[in-house]
Amino acid sequence: MVCFGWATRSGVVTETNLFKGDRYVIRRNAIAHSLCGFQSYLENQQSERE
């Protein structure tokens, strides 16, 4: 189980995900999920400015 959290001026978003696999696979998937979440945050920030 891996917990994620993103905080912005408009609020906080949290998620808990269960990734299957060994430690290496879980870490790799957690990093990928975290970066995708950050990318979504940046895209939302950009669309709010437009």
Biopython code that builds the backbone (N, CA, C, O; Angstrom):
import numpy as np
from Bio.PDB.StructureBuilder import StructureBuilder

atoms = [
    (1, "MET", "N", (0.850, -1.163, 0.000)),
    (1, "MET", "CA", (0.000, 0.000, 0.000)),
    (1, "MET", "C", (0.903, 1.235, 0.000)),
    (1, "MET", "O", (1.841, 1.342, 0.789)),
    (2, "VAL", "N", (0.592, 2.156, -0.902)),
    (2, "VAL", "CA", (1.366, 3.395, -1.023)),
    (2, "VAL", "C", (0.400, 4.569, -0.962)),
    (2, "VAL", "O", (-0.610, 4.595, -1.666)),
    (3, "CYS", "N", (0.721, 5.540, -0.112)),
    (3, "CYS", "CA", (-0.115, 6.736, 0.036)),
    (3, "CYS", "C", (0.529, 7.899, -0.694)),
    (3, "CYS", "O", (1.747, 8.074, -0.665)),
    (4, "PHE", "N", (-0.306, 8.687, -1.348)),
    (4, "PHE", "CA", (0.141, 9.855, -2.094)),
    (4, "PHE", "C", (-0.636, 11.068, -1.610)),
    (4, "PHE", "O", (-1.773, 10.944, -1.154)),
    (5, "GLY", "N", (-0.028, 12.226, -1.709)),
    (5, "GLY", "CA", (-0.722, 13.458, -1.375)),
    (5, "GLY", "C", (-0.176, 14.615, -2.177)),
    (5, "GLY", "O", (1.036, 14.765, -2.335)),
    (6, "TRP", "N", (-1.090, 15.437, -2.685)),
    (6, "TRP", "CA", (-0.731, 16.640, -3.419)),
    (6, "TRP", "C", (-1.478, 17.796, -2.792)),
    (6, "TRP", "O", (-2.700, 17.751, -2.657)),
    (7, "ALA", "N", (-0.753, 18.829, -2.409)),
    (7, "ALA", "CA", (-1.378, 20.000, -1.790)),
    (7, "ALA", "C", (-1.242, 21.191, -2.722)),
    (7, "ALA", "O", (-0.170, 21.449, -3.268)),
    (8, "THR", "N", (-2.339, 21.911, -2.896)),
    (8, "THR", "CA", (-2.348, 23.113, -3.718)),
    (8, "THR", "C", (-3.018, 24.227, -2.927)),
    (8, "THR", "O", (-3.496, 24.015, -1.813)),
    (9, "ARG", "N", (-3.047, 25.393, -3.509)),
    (9, "ARG", "CA", (-3.737, 26.504, -2.856)),
    (9, "ARG", "C", (-5.231, 26.235, -2.724)),
    (9, "ARG", "O", (-5.884, 26.741, -1.812)),
    (10, "SER", "N", (-5.762, 25.440, -3.636)),
    (10, "SER", "CA", (-7.201, 25.161, -3.619)),
    (10, "SER", "C", (-7.574, 23.955, -2.762)),
    (10, "SER", "O", (-8.760, 23.680, -2.578)),
    (11, "GLY", "N", (-6.593, 23.236, -2.238)),
    (11, "GLY", "CA", (-6.925, 22.113, -1.376)),
    (11, "GLY", "C", (-5.894, 21.007, -1.411)),
    (11, "GLY", "O", (-4.788, 21.172, -1.927)),
    (12, "VAL", "N", (-6.277, 19.891, -0.858)),
    (12, "VAL", "CA", (-5.395, 18.730, -0.747)),
    (12, "VAL", "C", (-6.081, 17.532, -1.385)),
    (12, "VAL", "O", (-7.283, 17.328, -1.217)),
    (13, "VAL", "N", (-5.312, 16.752, -2.112)),
    (13, "VAL", "CA", (-5.803, 15.513, -2.705)),
    (13, "VAL", "C", (-4.934, 14.384, -2.166)),
    (13, "VAL", "O", (-3.707, 14.470, -2.194)),
    (14, "THR", "N", (-5.570, 13.332, -1.677)),
    (14, "THR", "CA", (-4.829, 12.170, -1.199)),
    (14, "THR", "C", (-5.355, 10.919, -1.865)),
    (14, "THR", "O", (-6.529, 10.833, -2.225)),
    (15, "GLU", "N", (-4.477, 9.959, -2.022)),
    (15, "GLU", "CA", (-4.832, 8.665, -2.614)),
    (15, "GLU", "C", (-4.044, 7.578, -1.909)),
    (15, "GLU", "O", (-2.926, 7.803, -1.445)),
    (16, "THR", "N", (-4.628, 6.421, -1.836)),
    (16, "THR", "CA", (-3.922, 5.233, -1.366)),
    (16, "THR", "C", (-4.088, 4.169, -2.431)),
    (16, "THR", "O", (-5.208, 3.823, -2.809)),
    (17, "ASN", "N", (-2.968, 3.653, -2.914)),
    (17, "ASN", "CA", (-2.997, 2.657, -3.977)),
    (17, "ASN", "C", (-2.292, 1.390, -3.524)),
    (17, "ASN", "O", (-1.344, 1.431, -2.739)),
    (18, "LEU", "N", (-2.765, 0.287, -4.025)),
    (18, "LEU", "CA", (-2.145, -1.008, -3.768)),
    (18, "LEU", "C", (-1.547, -1.499, -5.082)),
    (18, "LEU", "O", (-2.270, -1.812, -6.028)),
    (19, "PHE", "N", (-0.236, -1.560, -5.126)),
    (19, "PHE", "CA", (0.461, -2.025, -6.317)),
    (19, "PHE", "C", (0.915, -3.462, -6.073)),
    (19, "PHE", "O", (1.372, -3.799, -4.980)),
    (20, "LYS", "N", (0.788, -4.294, -7.084)),
    (20, "LYS", "CA", (1.211, -5.687, -6.978)),
    (20, "LYS", "C", (2.626, -5.840, -7.522)),
    (20, "LYS", "O", (3.039, -5.112, -8.425)),
    (21, "GLY", "N", (3.348, -6.777, -6.972)),
    (21, "GLY", "CA", (4.684, -7.072, -7.450)),
    (21, "GLY", "C", (5.694, -7.042, -6.319)),
    (21, "GLY", "O", (5.348, -6.871, -5.150)),
    (22, "ASP", "N", (6.958, -7.212, -6.701)),
    (22, "ASP", "CA", (8.013, -7.150, -5.696)),
    (22, "ASP", "C", (8.356, -5.688, -5.390)),
    (22, "ASP", "O", (7.788, -4.767, -5.978)),
    (23, "ARG", "N", (9.274, -5.499, -4.478)),
    (23, "ARG", "CA", (9.613, -4.144, -4.019)),
    (23, "ARG", "C", (10.024, -3.229, -5.175)),
    (23, "ARG", "O", (9.618, -2.068, -5.224)),
    (24, "TYR", "N", (10.821, -3.748, -6.094)),
    (24, "TYR", "CA", (11.274, -2.940, -7.231)),
    (24, "TYR", "C", (10.088, -2.499, -8.095)),
    (24, "TYR", "O", (9.998, -1.328, -8.465)),
    (25, "VAL", "N", (9.195, -3.406, -8.411)),
    (25, "VAL", "CA", (8.028, -3.092, -9.251)),
    (25, "VAL", "C", (7.123, -2.087, -8.546)),
    (25, "VAL", "O", (6.631, -1.146, -9.170)),
    (26, "ILE", "N", (6.903, -2.283, -7.251)),
    (26, "ILE", "CA", (6.062, -1.351, -6.493)),
    (26, "ILE", "C", (6.670, 0.042, -6.493)),
    (26, "ILE", "O", (5.963, 1.025, -6.718)),
    (27, "ARG", "N", (7.959, 0.141, -6.245)),
    (27, "ARG", "CA", (8.622, 1.455, -6.258)),
    (27, "ARG", "C", (8.520, 2.115, -7.632)),
    (27, "ARG", "O", (8.227, 3.306, -7.734)),
    (28, "ARG", "N", (8.761, 1.344, -8.673)),
    (28, "ARG", "CA", (8.694, 1.887, -10.035)),
    (28, "ARG", "C", (7.291, 2.389, -10.351)),
    (28, "ARG", "O", (7.133, 3.469, -10.919)),
    (29, "ASN", "N", (6.276, 1.617, -9.989)),
    (29, "ASN", "CA", (4.902, 2.019, -10.246)),
    (29, "ASN", "C", (4.486, 3.212, -9.386)),
    (29, "ASN", "O", (3.736, 4.077, -9.839)),
    (30, "ALA", "N", (4.970, 3.256, -8.158)),
    (30, "ALA", "CA", (4.660, 4.389, -7.282)),
    (30, "ALA", "C", (5.272, 5.677, -7.817)),
    (30, "ALA", "O", (4.634, 6.729, -7.777)),
    (31, "ILE", "N", (6.480, 5.605, -8.307)),
    (31, "ILE", "CA", (7.129, 6.783, -8.891)),
    (31, "ILE", "C", (6.369, 7.244, -10.125)),
    (31, "ILE", "O", (6.114, 8.436, -10.294)),
    (32, "ALA", "N", (6.011, 6.303, -10.981)),
    (32, "ALA", "CA", (5.266, 6.656, -12.195)),
    (32, "ALA", "C", (3.923, 7.287, -11.837)),
    (32, "ALA", "O", (3.525, 8.278, -12.449)),
    (33, "HIS", "N", (3.228, 6.728, -10.859)),
    (33, "HIS", "CA", (1.932, 7.281, -10.448)),
    (33, "HIS", "C", (2.103, 8.685, -9.875)),
    (33, "HIS", "O", (1.313, 9.583, -10.167)),
    (34, "SER", "N", (3.127, 8.866, -9.070)),
    (34, "SER", "CA", (3.382, 10.168, -8.474)),
    (34, "SER", "C", (3.672, 11.225, -9.542)),
    (34, "SER", "O", (3.150, 12.338, -9.476)),
    (35, "LEU", "N", (4.493, 10.879, -10.510)),
    (35, "LEU", "CA", (4.813, 11.825, -11.587)),
    (35, "LEU", "C", (3.591, 12.130, -12.445)),
    (35, "LEU", "O", (3.420, 13.266, -12.886)),
    (36, "CYS", "N", (2.744, 11.140, -12.690)),
    (36, "CYS", "CA", (1.503, 11.385, -13.443)),
    (36, "CYS", "C", (0.576, 12.309, -12.660)),
    (36, "CYS", "O", (-0.079, 13.174, -13.241)),
    (37, "GLY", "N", (0.520, 12.128, -11.354)),
    (37, "GLY", "CA", (-0.287, 13.016, -10.520)),
    (37, "GLY", "C", (0.236, 14.437, -10.547)),
    (37, "GLY", "O", (-0.545, 15.387, -10.600)),
    (38, "PHE", "N", (1.542, 14.589, -10.512)),
    (38, "PHE", "CA", (2.148, 15.918, -10.583)),
    (38, "PHE", "C", (1.892, 16.558, -11.942)),
    (38, "PHE", "O", (1.618, 17.756, -12.022)),
    (39, "GLN", "N", (1.979, 15.774, -13.005)),
    (39, "GLN", "CA", (1.690, 16.280, -14.343)),
    (39, "GLN", "C", (0.240, 16.740, -14.432)),
    (39, "GLN", "O", (-0.033, 17.792, -15.010)),
    (40, "SER", "N", (-0.681, 15.985, -13.880)),
    (40, "SER", "CA", (-2.089, 16.393, -13.874)),
    (40, "SER", "C", (-2.271, 17.699, -13.118)),
    (40, "SER", "O", (-3.025, 18.572, -13.546)),
    (41, "TYR", "N", (-1.580, 17.830, -11.995)),
    (41, "TYR", "CA", (-1.628, 19.071, -11.226)),
    (41, "TYR", "C", (-1.162, 20.249, -12.078)),
    (41, "TYR", "O", (-1.818, 21.290, -12.106)),
    (42, "LEU", "N", (-0.038, 20.094, -12.772)),
    (42, "LEU", "CA", (0.480, 21.177, -13.612)),
    (42, "LEU", "C", (-0.483, 21.521, -14.737)),
    (42, "LEU", "O", (-0.684, 22.696, -15.044)),
    (43, "GLU", "N", (-1.079, 20.511, -15.353)),
    (43, "GLU", "CA", (-2.043, 20.753, -16.425)),
    (43, "GLU", "C", (-3.271, 21.483, -15.902)),
    (43, "GLU", "O", (-3.786, 22.377, -16.574)),
    (44, "ASN", "N", (-3.747, 21.121, -14.720)),
    (44, "ASN", "CA", (-4.897, 21.802, -14.126)),
    (44, "ASN", "C", (-4.571, 23.240, -13.786)),
    (44, "ASN", "O", (-5.407, 24.126, -13.962)),
    (45, "GLN", "N", (-3.368, 23.481, -13.301)),
    (45, "GLN", "CA", (-2.956, 24.843, -12.979)),
    (45, "GLN", "C", (-2.918, 25.703, -14.240)),
    (45, "GLN", "O", (-3.340, 26.860, -14.229)),
    (46, "GLN", "N", (-2.409, 25.126, -15.318)),
    (46, "GLN", "CA", (-2.317, 25.859, -16.579)),
    (46, "GLN", "C", (-3.717, 26.170, -17.126)),
    (46, "GLN", "O", (-3.957, 27.273, -17.617)),
    (47, "SER", "N", (-4.631, 25.210, -17.044)),
    (47, "SER", "CA", (-5.981, 25.434, -17.574)),
    (47, "SER", "C", (-6.741, 26.447, -16.722)),
    (47, "SER", "O", (-7.597, 27.161, -17.245)),
    (48, "GLU", "N", (-6.451, 26.527, -15.424)),
    (48, "GLU", "CA", (-7.106, 27.510, -14.559)),
    (48, "GLU", "C", (-6.643, 28.922, -14.883)),
    (48, "GLU", "O", (-7.388, 29.880, -14.679)),
    (49, "ARG", "N", (-5.435, 29.057, -15.380)),
    (49, "ARG", "CA", (-4.885, 30.377, -15.711)),
    (49, "ARG", "C", (-5.423, 30.900, -17.042)),
    (49, "ARG", "O", (-5.432, 32.107, -17.286)),
    (50, "GLU", "N", (-5.866, 29.992, -17.887)),
    (50, "GLU", "CA", (-6.333, 30.397, -19.232)),
    (50, "GLU", "C", (-7.737, 30.913, -19.200)),
    (50, "GLU", "O", (-8.278, 31.292, -20.239)),
]
sb = StructureBuilder()
sb.init_structure("model")
sb.init_model(0)
sb.init_chain("A")
sb.init_seg("    ")
for serial, (resi, resn, name, xyz) in enumerate(atoms, 1):
    if name == "N":
        sb.init_residue(resn, " ", resi, " ")
    sb.init_atom(name, np.array(xyz, "f"), 0.0, 1.0, " ", f" {name:<3s}", serial, name[0])
structure = sb.get_structure()
